[in-house]
Amino acid sequence: MLLMTRRLIHLLAGLCLMAAVPVLQSHAQAPAEQPAAQIVQTASDAPDDAAIESRISAIFSEIDSLKSVEVDVREGVVTLSGGVSNSAAATRAIDIAGRLVGVVTVEDKIDRTLDIEGNVSPIVDTLNSRLKSYYRALPLLGLGLALFVIISLVGHLLASWMWLWRRLLRNVFLAELVSQAVRVIAISIALVLALSLVGATALMGTLLGGIGVLGIAVGFAVRDSLENYISSIMLSLRQPFRANEHVVIDEHEGKVVRLTSRATVLMTLDGNHLRIPNALVFKAVILNYSRNPERRFEFDLGVDAEDDPVAAMKLGLDTLDTLPYVLKQPGATAFIQTVGDSNILLRFQGWVDQDQSDFNKARGLAISATKDALETGGFTLPEPIYRLRFDGSVDPERIAKGLGAALPERHKPERPAVPAGSDALSVTPDDHIEKKVDEERAETKETDLLDSDRPVE
């Protein structure tokens, strides 16, 4: 019984081994067969060498400069031989051959012959073709030139109508500026239309770009002149002064002669010409003495510290009121300016009409009249006081005797009387400079931007 059981177990084990052998064999053979399954055979789309050679030769046969080039293709390598006239033709042949599909590389064995005919003939042919194209374009060029001339003449005609621009702008300088601008704009429009008509748009772009760069360069080079020019425009619009007015421009004083497109011309009070650039005038502080005929003068007089300053001021004001060239309205005024160690400083103020009286003459005579009135009224105009210091022992009596002997008594000389009709007492305005300005304005033909019809700023 035991023997039969053992035989039955051996039989079952053998059957299991027989069933497992195919499975193990399939697993062992699978990796070896997989690479063969991934290989795919496809047909090549690249042309063969004969097709490439035929294609390149056909292309070269259509180009005159490459007809003598020979082509040989093996395994996609193109070998070019033969002769061409110059290096440019050889480079062109190599470039054409390298563009074809299936070409691996191009070997250059072309001989550059550099013959005269091969190099000169293309230039002559190109020149002939251009001359023919220009000849065909002559009617179009003539039409463009006619259009340019017509538009330019119309612009010049409009610019020459100065009466129109002066009537519209009412300013000589602006009228001339607009006239020049119309002329430039007309020429620019004519040039653009003419170039567009003949199809020279590339040239037009080049010209506009060059003009822009040139304009920037010129603008930096002449920026001072441009600033002066713009200042002239602004001054002609603002009209800060009139001709023959007495002005002070910064530290420059004189009578206005004219305002030009470059400078303001003054005649100084000593009769000299002074030209100030308009760029400085536009930014300067301008003091105009002629705009308001009433002008105030002032001066200081000192009285002794023991005197009554109020009584001195009253006497001085009464004196100023008696002077015919000092205005009664607004009236003269006086006040205590300072109180010093030995005097009291009084300041007197009065007004004059510059159309009727010379300012400096009136002020000087007012000072003289007030001073004489105070001295006549018993007020002392103190003189400078000096303190003397002596080192060591000094005999006061001896010094007093010495000073008395050294300094004789001074007598004040009598002042001669001034005749009533003397020029020294006249305050009539000096019109000599004004006459010179009027004469120069009448003689000079230079354009004046001052316009009496325009409002003053």
Phi, psi and chi 1 to 4 in degrees:
 res  aa     phi    psi   chi1   chi2   chi3   chi4
   1 MET       -  -43.2 -170.5   67.2  178.9      -
   2 LEU   -66.0  -37.5 -178.4   59.5      -      -
   3 LEU   -65.8  -41.4 -177.5   59.2      -      -
   4 MET   -65.3  -38.3  -68.5  179.0   63.9      -
   5 THR   -63.9  -41.9  -56.0      -      -      -
   6 ARG   -64.0  -41.8  -73.4 -180.0  178.6  176.3
   7 ARG   -63.9  -38.3  -71.6  179.6  178.8  177.6
   8 LEU   -64.6  -38.4 -178.8   60.3      -      -
   9 ILE   -66.4  -43.7  -67.5  172.6      -      -
  10 HIS   -62.2  -38.6  -74.7  -61.3      -      -
  11 LEU   -64.4  -42.9 -179.9   59.8      -      -
  12 LEU   -65.4  -39.0  -68.1  174.6      -      -
  13 ALA   -64.7  -39.4      -      -      -      -
  14 GLY   -65.7  -41.7      -      -      -      -
  15 LEU   -61.4  -39.3  -67.3  172.9      -      -
  16 CYS   -64.6  -39.6  -69.1      -      -      -
  17 LEU   -64.8  -39.7  -70.8  173.1      -      -
  18 MET   -64.6  -36.6  -68.7  176.1   63.1      -
  19 ALA   -73.1  -27.8      -      -      -      -
  20 ALA   -84.2  -21.0      -      -      -      -
  21 VAL   -62.4  -47.7  168.7      -      -      -
  22 PRO   -60.2  -37.0  -22.3   34.8      -      -
  23 VAL   -64.7  -42.4  177.0      -      -      -
  24 LEU   -66.8  -38.0  -67.1  174.6      -      -
  25 GLN   -65.2  -38.5  -70.7  179.2   -8.6      -
  26 SER   -65.7  -39.0   63.2      -      -      -
  27 HIS   -67.9  -33.2  -76.4  -73.8      -      -
  28 ALA   -75.1  -31.8      -      -      -      -
  29 GLN   -88.1  -17.9  -66.3  175.7   -2.5      -
  30 ALA   -61.0  -46.1      -      -      -      -
  31 PRO   -63.0  -33.0  -23.6   34.8      -      -
  32 ALA   -72.9  -25.0      -      -      -      -
  33 GLU   -92.0  -14.0  -65.6  175.4   -4.9      -
  34 GLN   -67.0  -41.1 -171.8  156.0   -1.9      -
  35 PRO   -60.4  -36.7  -27.2   35.9      -      -
  36 ALA   -63.8  -30.2      -      -      -      -
  37 ALA   -72.6  -21.7      -      -      -      -
  38 GLN   -87.1  -12.4  -66.8  178.5   -8.9      -
  39 ILE   -76.8  126.9  -62.9  175.1      -      -
  40 VAL  -123.9  126.8  178.7      -      -      -
  41 GLN   -95.2  121.8  -62.9  -67.9  -25.0      -
  42 THR  -126.5  155.4   59.1      -      -      -
  43 ALA   -83.9  138.1      -      -      -      -
  44 SER   -77.1  133.5  176.5      -      -      -
  45 ASP   -89.7  -12.7  -65.2  -27.2      -      -
  46 ALA   -69.6  139.3      -      -      -      -
  47 PRO   -68.9  158.1   26.0  -34.0      -      -
  48 ASP   -82.4  176.1   54.6    7.0      -      -
  49 ASP   -62.9  -38.7  -67.0  -18.0      -      -
  50 ALA   -63.1  -39.8      -      -      -      -
  51 ALA   -66.4  -41.2      -      -      -      -
  52 ILE   -63.0  -45.4  -64.9  174.2      -      -
  53 GLU   -62.2  -41.7 -178.5  176.2  -18.7      -
  54 SER   -65.3  -39.6  175.7      -      -      -
  55 ARG   -65.9  -44.9  177.5   63.5  173.9  164.3
  56 ILE   -66.2  -41.9  -63.9  175.6      -      -
  57 SER   -63.0  -37.7  -61.7      -      -      -
  58 ALA   -65.6  -38.5      -      -      -      -
  59 ILE   -66.7  -44.8  -65.4  173.5      -      -
  60 PHE   -65.3  -30.3  -73.3  172.9      -      -
  61 SER   -68.3  -19.8   64.8      -      -      -
  62 GLU   -89.4   -5.3  -61.6  -63.2  -31.6      -
  63 ILE  -113.6  123.1  -57.5  174.3      -      -
  64 ASP   -61.2  -42.2  -66.5  -22.9      -      -
  65 SER   -74.7  -10.3   60.3      -      -      -
  66 LEU  -117.3   11.9  -56.3  179.4      -      -
  67 LYS   -67.4  -27.0  -74.1 -177.0  177.8 -178.9
  68 SER   -90.1    4.3   58.7      -      -      -
  69 VAL   -82.0  130.6  177.7      -      -      -
  70 GLU   -98.6  145.0  -61.1  177.5   -2.1      -
  71 VAL  -122.1  134.7 -176.8      -      -      -
  72 ASP  -138.3  125.9 -176.7   26.8      -      -
  73 VAL  -122.5  126.5 -178.5      -      -      -
  74 ARG  -140.3  122.3  -66.2 -178.0 -179.4  179.7
  75 GLU    52.8   39.1  -60.4  -62.1  -28.5      -
  76 GLY    81.4   -3.3      -      -      -      -
  77 VAL   -93.6  119.3  178.3      -      -      -
  78 VAL   -96.8  126.1  179.1      -      -      -
  79 THR  -112.4  122.0  -57.3      -      -      -
  80 LEU  -106.3  131.9  -57.8  179.5      -      -
  81 SER  -139.1 -174.6   58.8      -      -      -
  82 GLY   100.5 -161.0      -      -      -      -
  83 GLY  -133.9  144.8      -      -      -      -
  84 VAL  -131.4  164.7  -66.4      -      -      -
  85 SER   -76.6  -30.8   59.3      -      -      -
  86 ASN  -152.4  174.0   49.4   48.0      -      -
  87 SER   -68.6  -29.8  -62.1      -      -      -
  88 ALA   -63.4  -40.1      -      -      -      -
  89 ALA   -67.1  -38.7      -      -      -      -
  90 ALA   -65.0  -43.0      -      -      -      -
  91 THR   -62.1  -38.0  -56.8      -      -      -
  92 ARG   -65.6  -41.1 -174.8 -179.7 -178.5 -172.8
  93 ALA   -63.1  -43.1      -      -      -      -
  94 ILE   -63.3  -40.7  -64.0  170.9      -      -
  95 ASP   -65.3  -41.6 -177.2   59.7      -      -
  96 ILE   -65.4  -44.4  -67.3  173.7      -      -
  97 ALA   -64.9  -34.6      -      -      -      -
  98 GLY   -73.5  -11.7      -      -      -      -
  99 ARG   -84.1  -19.0  -65.2  178.3 -175.1  177.4
 100 LEU   -72.5  148.4  -91.7   68.0      -      -
 101 VAL   -70.7  135.9  178.3      -      -      -
 102 GLY    96.6   -7.6      -      -      -      -
 103 VAL   -83.1  122.3  175.9      -      -      -
 104 VAL   -83.4  -48.8  178.0      -      -      -
 105 THR  -157.1  166.2 -174.9      -      -      -
 106 VAL  -123.6  125.1  179.5      -      -      -
 107 GLU   -97.3  126.2  -67.6  -68.1  -30.6      -
 108 ASP   -96.1  109.0  179.9   15.5      -      -
 109 LYS  -126.0   28.5  -66.1 -176.6  179.6 -179.3
 110 ILE   -80.0  138.7  -58.1  174.6      -      -
 111 ASP   -95.0  122.8 -177.3   21.0      -      -
 112 ARG   -86.7  105.6  -78.1   75.3  166.7  172.1
 113 THR   -77.7  -29.3   60.5      -      -      -
 114 LEU    55.1   39.4  -58.0  178.3      -      -
 115 ASP   -77.4  155.4   59.0  -51.2      -      -
 116 ILE   -67.9  -46.2  -63.8  177.1      -      -
 117 GLU   -61.8  -42.5 -178.3 -179.6   -0.7      -
 118 GLY   -67.1  -27.2      -      -      -      -
 119 ASN   -93.0  -30.5  -72.7  -82.9      -      -
 120 VAL   -83.8  -36.0  174.9      -      -      -
 121 SER   -58.1  -45.1  -63.7      -      -      -
 122 PRO   -60.2  -37.1  -23.5   33.9      -      -
 123 ILE   -66.2  -42.6  -62.3  176.2      -      -
 124 VAL   -65.0  -41.4  173.7      -      -      -
 125 ASP   -63.4  -41.9  -65.7  -20.5      -      -
 126 THR   -63.5  -42.2  -57.6      -      -      -
 127 LEU   -64.4  -41.2 -178.8   59.8      -      -
 128 ASN   -63.2  -41.3  -71.5  -27.6      -      -
 129 SER   -66.6  -36.8   61.9      -      -      -
 130 ARG   -69.1  -40.2  -71.6 -174.7  177.3  178.3
 131 LEU   -62.9  -38.3  -70.6  176.1      -      -
 132 LYS   -65.6  -40.4  -69.9  179.2 -179.1  178.8
 133 SER   -66.5  -38.1   62.8      -      -      -
 134 TYR   -65.5  -39.1  -68.4  154.9      -      -
 135 TYR   -63.8  -40.5  177.4   74.8      -      -
 136 ARG   -68.6  -26.5  -69.2 -168.6  -60.7  -93.3
 137 ALA   -89.6    0.8      -      -      -      -
 138 LEU   -58.0  -44.2  -79.4  178.4      -      -
 139 PRO   -59.5  -40.1  -23.5   34.3      -      -
 140 LEU   -68.0  -39.7 -168.7   60.1      -      -
 141 LEU   -64.2  -40.0  -67.8  174.6      -      -
 142 GLY   -62.7  -39.8      -      -      -      -
 143 LEU   -65.4  -40.8 -178.4   59.1      -      -
 144 GLY   -64.1  -40.6      -      -      -      -
 145 LEU   -65.3  -40.7 -179.6   60.6      -      -
 146 ALA   -63.1  -40.4      -      -      -      -
 147 LEU   -63.9  -41.0 -179.5   63.7      -      -
 148 PHE   -62.8  -44.9  175.7   79.9      -      -
 149 VAL   -65.5  -42.4  171.7      -      -      -
 150 ILE   -64.2  -47.8  -68.9  172.8      -      -
 151 ILE   -65.9  -38.7  -63.0  178.6      -      -
 152 SER   -64.3  -41.3  -60.7      -      -      -
 153 LEU   -65.7  -38.9  -70.7  176.9      -      -
 154 VAL   -63.1  -44.0  171.0      -      -      -
 155 GLY   -63.0  -40.1      -      -      -      -
 156 HIS   -64.4  -38.4 -179.7   74.0      -      -
 157 LEU   -65.0  -44.1  179.8   62.0      -      -
 158 LEU   -63.6  -39.4  -70.7  175.8      -      -
 159 ALA   -67.6  -28.6      -      -      -      -
 160 SER   -78.9   -7.5   62.5      -      -      -
 161 TRP   -81.3   67.6  -69.3   -7.6      -      -
 162 MET   -63.4  -32.5  -68.5  -58.5  -60.2      -
 163 TRP   -61.0  -34.3   60.7  -90.6      -      -
 164 LEU   -69.8  -46.8  175.1   61.4      -      -
 165 TRP   -68.3  -36.6  -53.9  119.1      -      -
 166 ARG   -68.2  -32.6  -69.8  179.1 -179.4  176.9
 167 ARG   -72.4  -35.9 -175.4  173.0 -178.7  179.5
 168 LEU   -75.4  -40.2  -67.2  176.3      -      -
 169 LEU   -99.1  -25.0  -60.1  173.7      -      -
 170 ARG    56.0   36.0  -61.5 -174.5  179.9  -82.0
 171 ASN  -151.2  121.2 -173.9  -68.7      -      -
 172 VAL   -62.5  -43.8  178.3      -      -      -
 173 PHE   -65.7  -45.6 -172.9   57.4      -      -
 174 LEU   -66.0  -35.5  -73.3 -179.9      -      -
 175 ALA   -62.5  -43.6      -      -      -      -
 176 GLU   -65.8  -38.3  -67.1  179.5   -5.4      -
 177 LEU   -64.3  -45.3 -178.9   63.4      -      -
 178 VAL   -65.6  -37.4  171.5      -      -      -
 179 SER   -60.7  -47.3  173.7      -      -      -
 180 GLN   -64.5  -37.5  -63.6  -63.5  -29.7      -
 181 ALA   -64.9  -40.1      -      -      -      -
 182 VAL   -62.0  -41.2  168.3      -      -      -
 183 ARG   -64.5  -44.4 -175.9  175.9  -72.5  107.7
 184 VAL   -66.6  -41.8  171.9      -      -      -
 185 ILE   -64.0  -40.9  -68.8  173.4      -      -
 186 ALA   -63.0  -43.4      -      -      -      -
 187 ILE   -64.8  -39.6  -66.1  175.5      -      -
 188 SER   -64.2  -45.0  -58.4      -      -      -
 189 ILE   -63.0  -42.2  -66.5  175.0      -      -
 190 ALA   -61.8  -41.4      -      -      -      -
 191 LEU   -65.9  -43.8 -178.6   61.4      -      -
 192 VAL   -64.1  -44.4  170.4      -      -      -
 193 LEU   -66.5  -39.6  -68.3  179.4      -      -
 194 ALA   -65.1  -44.5      -      -      -      -
 195 LEU   -66.6  -36.9  -68.1  176.3      -      -
 196 SER   -66.4  -35.7  -59.6      -      -      -
 197 LEU   -66.4  -40.0 -178.2   62.2      -      -
 198 VAL   -86.1   -0.3  -60.6      -      -      -
 199 GLY    81.3   17.6      -      -      -      -
 200 ALA   -92.2   55.6      -      -      -      -
 201 THR   -68.8  -34.8   54.5      -      -      -
 202 ALA   -64.2  -43.1      -      -      -      -
 203 LEU   -63.8  -37.2  177.6   60.4      -      -
 204 MET   -63.6  -42.9 -178.2  173.9   61.8      -
 205 GLY   -63.4  -39.6      -      -      -      -
 206 THR   -63.9  -43.1  -56.7      -      -      -
 207 LEU   -63.4  -44.2  -72.8  176.0      -      -
 208 LEU   -63.8  -40.9  -67.5  177.6      -      -
 209 GLY   -64.7  -42.6      -      -      -      -
 210 GLY   -64.0  -39.6      -      -      -      -
 211 ILE   -65.0  -38.1  -68.1  173.1      -      -
 212 GLY   -64.0  -46.4      -      -      -      -
 213 VAL   -63.6  -42.3  174.3      -      -      -
 214 LEU   -63.5  -38.0 -179.1   62.7      -      -
 215 GLY   -63.7  -40.5      -      -      -      -
 216 ILE   -64.3  -44.7  -66.2  174.5      -      -
 217 ALA   -62.7  -45.1      -      -      -      -
 218 VAL   -66.3  -36.0  172.2      -      -      -
 219 GLY   -61.5  -42.0      -      -      -      -
 220 PHE   -68.5  -34.2  -82.0  106.6      -      -
 221 ALA   -72.3  -34.4      -      -      -      -
 222 VAL  -118.3   32.6  -62.5      -      -      -
 223 ARG   -63.8  -31.5   61.6  179.5 -178.3  -88.5
 224 ASP   -66.6  -41.9  -66.9  -23.3      -      -
 225 SER   -66.2  -38.7  -60.8      -      -      -
 226 LEU   -64.8  -41.2  -71.0  176.4      -      -
 227 GLU   -61.4  -41.2 -179.5 -175.6    6.4      -
 228 ASN   -66.3  -37.7 -161.6   57.1      -      -
 229 TYR   -66.3  -45.0 -163.0   74.7      -      -
 230 ILE   -64.7  -38.8  -65.1  173.1      -      -
 231 SER   -61.8  -36.8  -60.9      -      -      -
 232 SER   -63.1  -40.3  -58.3      -      -      -
 233 ILE   -61.4  -46.9  -62.6  174.9      -      -
 234 MET   -65.4  -39.9  -61.7  -56.9  -62.8      -
 235 LEU   -67.0  -36.6  -71.1  174.3      -      -
 236 SER   -67.2  -28.4   65.5      -      -      -
 237 LEU   -80.3  -39.2  -67.3  174.7      -      -
 238 ARG   -80.3  -32.7  -65.5  171.1   55.7 -178.7
 239 GLN    51.6   68.9  -63.1  -75.0  -44.4      -
 240 PRO   -73.9  -15.4   26.8  -33.1      -      -
 241 PHE  -154.7  168.1   35.8   69.3      -      -
 242 ARG  -109.6  169.2  -61.9  -70.4 -166.9 -155.4
 243 ALA   -66.4  142.7      -      -      -      -
 244 ASN    70.4   14.6 -131.3  -31.6      -      -
 245 GLU   -85.5  146.7  -73.4 -171.7  -18.5      -
 246 HIS   -88.4  112.8 -175.3 -171.6      -      -
 247 VAL  -130.4  160.7  -62.9      -      -      -
 248 VAL  -125.7  114.9  178.3      -      -      -
 249 ILE  -107.0  104.4  -58.2  175.0      -      -
 250 ASP    57.0 -115.3  -78.0  -16.0      -      -
 251 GLU  -101.0    7.7   70.6  -84.2    9.2      -
 252 HIS  -100.2  126.6  -52.2  -66.4      -      -
 253 GLU  -122.3  141.6 -177.6  176.9    1.4      -
 254 GLY   169.8 -175.3      -      -      -      -
 255 LYS   -95.4  137.2  -63.6  -83.1 -171.4  176.5
 256 VAL   -73.0  125.6  178.3      -      -      -
 257 VAL   -93.2  -55.1  178.2      -      -      -
 258 ARG  -163.7  166.4   69.4  175.7   50.8   84.1
 259 LEU  -118.0  114.3  173.3   64.8      -      -
 260 THR  -102.5 -179.0   68.6      -      -      -
 261 SER   -74.1   -6.3   59.6      -      -      -
 262 ARG  -121.4  -36.9  -64.1  177.7  -59.8  -82.8
 263 ALA  -149.3  163.8      -      -      -      -
 264 THR  -102.0  125.8  -62.4      -      -      -
 265 VAL  -100.1  123.6 -177.7      -      -      -
 266 LEU  -115.4  152.0  -60.8 -177.6      -      -
 267 MET  -111.6  115.2 -177.5  172.0  -70.5      -
 268 THR   -65.3  165.9   61.2      -      -      -
 269 LEU   -68.8  -13.9  -59.9 -177.1      -      -
 270 ASP   -99.6   14.2   51.1    3.8      -      -
 271 GLY    88.9   15.4      -      -      -      -
 272 ASN  -101.9  154.7  -63.4  -38.3      -      -
 273 HIS   -84.4  141.8 -100.3 -134.3      -      -
 274 LEU  -138.3  118.9  179.7   63.9      -      -
 275 ARG  -108.3  122.9  -60.4 -179.8   69.6   91.6
 276 ILE  -114.5  126.1  -51.6  174.0      -      -
 277 PRO   -57.3  139.9  -23.9   32.9      -      -
 278 ASN   -64.2  -25.2  -74.6  -25.9      -      -
 279 ALA   -62.9  -36.4      -      -      -      -
 280 LEU   -74.9  -38.1  -60.9  179.4      -      -
 281 VAL   -64.4  -40.0  177.0      -      -      -
 282 PHE   -64.1  -33.2 -177.7   71.1      -      -
 283 LYS   -97.0   -3.4  -64.2 -178.2  -70.2 -174.0
 284 ALA   -84.2  163.7      -      -      -      -
 285 VAL   -87.6  120.8  176.4      -      -      -
 286 ILE  -109.4  123.2  -58.4  175.8      -      -
 287 LEU  -107.8  120.3  175.4   60.5      -      -
 288 ASN  -110.2  113.2 -166.4  -33.5      -      -
 289 TYR   -84.1  -17.1  -72.9  121.1      -      -
 290 SER   -93.2  -13.3  -59.1      -      -      -
 291 ARG   -66.5  -41.3 -171.4   60.5   52.6   82.6
 292 ASN  -113.5  113.7 -177.4   11.2      -      -
 293 PRO   -65.0  -27.4   22.8  -31.5      -      -
 294 GLU   -79.7  125.6  -64.3  178.5   -6.1      -
 295 ARG  -135.3  138.3 -176.5  176.6  174.6 -175.2
 296 ARG   -95.9  137.6 -171.1 -176.1   71.0  178.4
 297 PHE  -114.1  161.5   65.6   86.6      -      -
 298 GLU  -151.1  154.2   61.9 -177.7   18.2      -
 299 PHE  -156.0  162.3   58.1   89.2      -      -
 300 ASP  -117.3  139.9  -63.5  -26.8      -      -
 301 LEU  -135.8  140.2  -70.7  176.3      -      -
 302 GLY  -107.7  144.0      -      -      -      -
 303 VAL  -121.1  163.2  -63.6      -      -      -
 304 ASP   -64.0  151.0 -168.4   87.1      -      -
 305 ALA   -65.5  -21.2      -      -      -      -
 306 GLU   -84.0  -12.9  -59.1  -64.2  -27.5      -
 307 ASP   -81.5  163.9  -66.7  -25.3      -      -
 308 ASP   -87.0  111.4 -175.6    0.2      -      -
 309 PRO   -67.6  -31.4   24.0  -32.5      -      -
 310 VAL   -68.0  -41.7  176.6      -      -      -
 311 ALA   -65.2  -36.8      -      -      -      -
 312 ALA   -65.6  -40.1      -      -      -      -
 313 MET   -65.2  -40.4  -72.2 -170.7  -65.5      -
 314 LYS   -64.2  -43.4 -176.5  178.3 -176.8  -53.6
 315 LEU   -63.6  -41.2  179.8   57.7      -      -
 316 GLY   -64.5  -40.6      -      -      -      -
 317 LEU   -68.2  -38.3  -68.8  177.1      -      -
 318 ASP   -62.7  -35.8  -66.7  -19.7      -      -
 319 THR   -67.8  -43.8  -56.7      -      -      -
 320 LEU   -63.3  -34.8  -68.8  176.5      -      -
 321 ASP   -67.8  -23.3  -70.1  -22.0      -      -
 322 THR   -81.5  -13.3   60.2      -      -      -
 323 LEU   -78.9  128.8  -59.9  177.6      -      -
 324 PRO   -70.3  -24.9   24.5  -32.9      -      -
 325 TYR   -88.2   -6.3   44.7   82.3      -      -
 326 VAL   -92.4  126.7  177.1      -      -      -
 327 LEU   -68.9  143.6  -61.4  179.5      -      -
 328 LYS   -84.6  -22.2  -56.5  -57.4 -177.2  -69.5
 329 GLN  -140.5  112.4 -174.7   62.9   36.5      -
 330 PRO   -71.1  146.4   25.6  -32.7      -      -
 331 GLY   -80.3  169.6      -      -      -      -
 332 ALA   -73.5  153.8      -      -      -      -
 333 THR  -135.1  162.0   57.7      -      -      -
 334 ALA  -151.4  149.4      -      -      -      -
 335 PHE  -158.2  162.6   56.0   89.1      -      -
 336 ILE   -79.4  119.5  -61.3  174.5      -      -
 337 GLN   -81.1  -56.6  178.9   68.2   10.9      -
 338 THR  -147.7  161.9   57.6      -      -      -
 339 VAL  -117.8  115.3  176.5      -      -      -
 340 GLY   -96.0 -168.0      -      -      -      -
 341 ASP   -70.2  -35.3  -64.4  -24.7      -      -
 342 SER  -131.2    6.6   59.7      -      -      -
 343 ASN  -151.8  166.7   70.0  -23.2      -      -
 344 ILE  -120.5  122.1  -60.0  174.5      -      -
 345 LEU   -91.7  121.2 -168.9   62.9      -      -
 346 LEU  -107.0  139.9  -53.2  179.3      -      -
 347 ARG  -114.6  126.0  174.4  161.1  -65.3 -179.1
 348 PHE  -109.7  141.7  -64.6   90.8      -      -
 349 GLN  -133.6  139.6  -64.2  176.2  -21.8      -
 350 GLY  -148.1  167.1      -      -      -      -
 351 TRP  -119.6  145.1  -67.8   80.1      -      -
 352 VAL  -131.5  156.3  -63.5      -      -      -
 353 ASP   -95.8  111.7 -174.0   -7.7      -      -
 354 GLN   -67.2  -21.0  -63.6 -176.7   97.1      -
 355 ASP   -71.6  -25.2  -66.3  -22.4      -      -
 356 GLN  -107.4  -24.6  -55.6  -64.3  -32.5      -
 357 SER  -134.9  146.4  -54.7      -      -      -
 358 ASP   -77.3  130.0 -176.4  -87.3      -      -
 359 PHE   -62.9  -50.2  175.7   79.9      -      -
 360 ASN   -67.3  -39.1  -67.4  -39.4      -      -
 361 LYS   -64.9  -44.0  -67.9 -179.8  179.9  179.0
 362 ALA   -63.8  -40.7      -      -      -      -
 363 ARG   -64.7  -44.1  179.2  177.9  179.7  -86.2
 364 GLY   -63.5  -43.4      -      -      -      -
 365 LEU   -68.2  -32.8  -67.5  178.1      -      -
 366 ALA   -65.9  -38.7      -      -      -      -
 367 ILE   -64.4  -45.5  -65.9  174.3      -      -
 368 SER   -63.0  -43.9  176.7      -      -      -
 369 ALA   -66.3  -40.4      -      -      -      -
 370 THR   -67.8  -41.0  -53.5      -      -      -
 371 LYS   -61.8  -47.1  170.5 -177.2  172.2  -64.2
 372 ASP   -62.6  -38.1  -67.5  -16.4      -      -
 373 ALA   -65.5  -40.5      -      -      -      -
 374 LEU   -66.8  -41.7  -67.9  177.8      -      -
 375 GLU   -66.9  -40.0  -71.7  178.7  -19.8      -
 376 THR   -66.3  -33.9  -56.2      -      -      -
 377 GLY   -78.0    4.6      -      -      -      -
 378 GLY    92.3    6.1      -      -      -      -
 379 PHE   -85.7  139.4  -66.1   94.4      -      -
 380 THR   -96.3  126.5  -57.1      -      -      -
 381 LEU   -92.6  101.9  -58.5 -177.3      -      -
 382 PRO   -63.0  143.4   24.1  -32.7      -      -
 383 GLU   -96.2  164.9  -62.2  177.7   -7.0      -
 384 PRO   -59.7  139.6  -22.6   32.3      -      -
 385 ILE  -109.8  128.7  -62.6  176.4      -      -
 386 TYR  -114.0  141.5  -61.3   96.1      -      -
 387 ARG  -104.5  124.0  179.4 -177.6  178.4 -174.5
 388 LEU  -100.7  135.7  -58.1  179.1      -      -
 389 ARG  -122.3  129.1  176.4  179.1  176.3 -179.8
 390 PHE  -117.6  125.9  -60.1   93.2      -      -
 391 ASP   -86.8  141.1  -64.9  -28.1      -      -
 392 GLY    91.5 -175.6      -      -      -      -
 393 SER   -81.0  131.4   58.8      -      -      -
 394 VAL  -133.3  137.5  178.3      -      -      -
 395 ASP   -86.8  109.0 -173.4   -0.7      -      -
 396 PRO   -58.1  -37.1  -22.2   33.8      -      -
 397 GLU   -66.5  -39.1  -65.0 -178.6   -1.5      -
 398 ARG   -65.2  -41.3 -176.2  177.8  178.8 -177.5
 399 ILE   -65.3  -41.7  -66.6  175.5      -      -
 400 ALA   -62.6  -41.1      -      -      -      -
 401 LYS   -65.8  -38.5  -68.3  179.6 -179.9  179.4
 402 GLY   -67.6  -41.7      -      -      -      -
 403 LEU   -66.5  -38.2  -69.3  175.6      -      -
 404 GLY   -64.1  -37.1      -      -      -      -
 405 ALA   -75.1  -31.6      -      -      -      -
 406 ALA   -80.2  -30.4      -      -      -      -
 407 LEU  -111.6   98.0  -60.9  175.8      -      -
 408 PRO   -71.2  160.3   25.2  -34.2      -      -
 409 GLU   -66.0  130.4 -176.2  179.9   -1.8      -
 410 ARG   -94.0  136.6  -62.7  176.1   58.7 -172.8
 411 HIS  -111.4  129.7  -63.3  -78.5      -      -
 412 LYS   -74.5  120.6 -173.6  175.9 -179.4 -179.4
 413 PRO   -69.2  151.7   25.0  -33.0      -      -
 414 GLU   -73.1  136.2  -66.0 -176.6    0.9      -
 415 ARG   -86.6  129.2 -176.6  172.6   56.2 -173.7
 416 PRO   -68.3  145.8   23.8  -32.9      -      -
 417 ALA   -73.4  141.3      -      -      -      -
 418 VAL   -95.2  125.4  179.7      -      -      -
 419 PRO   -58.8  150.9  -20.8   31.4      -      -
 420 ALA   -64.9  -34.2      -      -      -      -
 421 GLY   -91.5   12.6      -      -      -      -
 422 SER   -68.3  150.9  174.6      -      -      -
 423 ASP   -66.3  -22.3  -67.5  -22.2      -      -
 424 ALA   -66.4  -25.5      -      -      -      -
 425 LEU   -97.3    2.9  -60.1  179.0      -      -
 426 SER   -86.8  137.4  174.5      -      -      -
 427 VAL  -116.2   21.6  -66.5      -      -      -
 428 THR   -64.2  133.3  -57.0      -      -      -
 429 PRO   -61.6  142.3  -21.2   31.8      -      -
 430 ASP   -86.2  112.3 -175.2    2.8      -      -
 431 ASP  -102.5   18.6   58.4   -8.0      -      -
 432 HIS   -65.1  -44.6  178.4   65.7      -      -
 433 ILE   -65.2  -39.0  -62.1  -63.0      -      -
 434 GLU   -63.2  -39.9  -66.3 -177.3    4.5      -
 435 LYS   -65.1  -39.6  -69.3 -179.8  179.2  179.2
 436 LYS   -64.2  -39.2  -69.0 -174.8   64.5  175.3
 437 VAL   -64.6  -44.5  171.1      -      -      -
 438 ASP   -62.4  -41.3  -68.1  -24.8      -      -
 439 GLU   -63.4  -42.1  -68.4  174.3   -0.9      -
 440 GLU   -67.9  -40.1 -178.8  172.2  -17.9      -
 441 ARG   -63.7  -33.8  -72.4  178.0   56.2   83.7
 442 ALA   -74.8  -31.4      -      -      -      -
 443 GLU   -86.2  -35.3  -65.3  174.3   -2.7      -
 444 THR   -79.9  135.1  -53.5      -      -      -
 445 LYS   -95.0    5.7  -57.5  -58.2 -178.3 -178.0
 446 GLU   -66.9  142.1 -171.0  175.3    3.6      -
 447 THR   -65.2  131.7  -57.9      -      -      -
 448 ASP  -110.2  125.5 -173.6   10.4      -      -
 449 LEU   -86.8   -4.1  -57.3 -177.3      -      -
 450 LEU   -78.4  125.6  -63.9  175.8      -      -
 451 ASP  -123.5  115.1 -172.3   -0.1      -      -
 452 SER   -70.2  -15.8   57.5      -      -      -
 453 ASP   -82.7  -15.0  -64.7  -26.4      -      -
 454 ARG   -91.9  148.6  -67.3 -178.7   58.3   83.9
 455 PRO   -67.3  146.5   23.9  -32.6      -      -
 456 VAL   -87.3  143.4 -178.6      -      -      -
 457 GLU   -64.1      - -176.7 -175.6   28.4      -
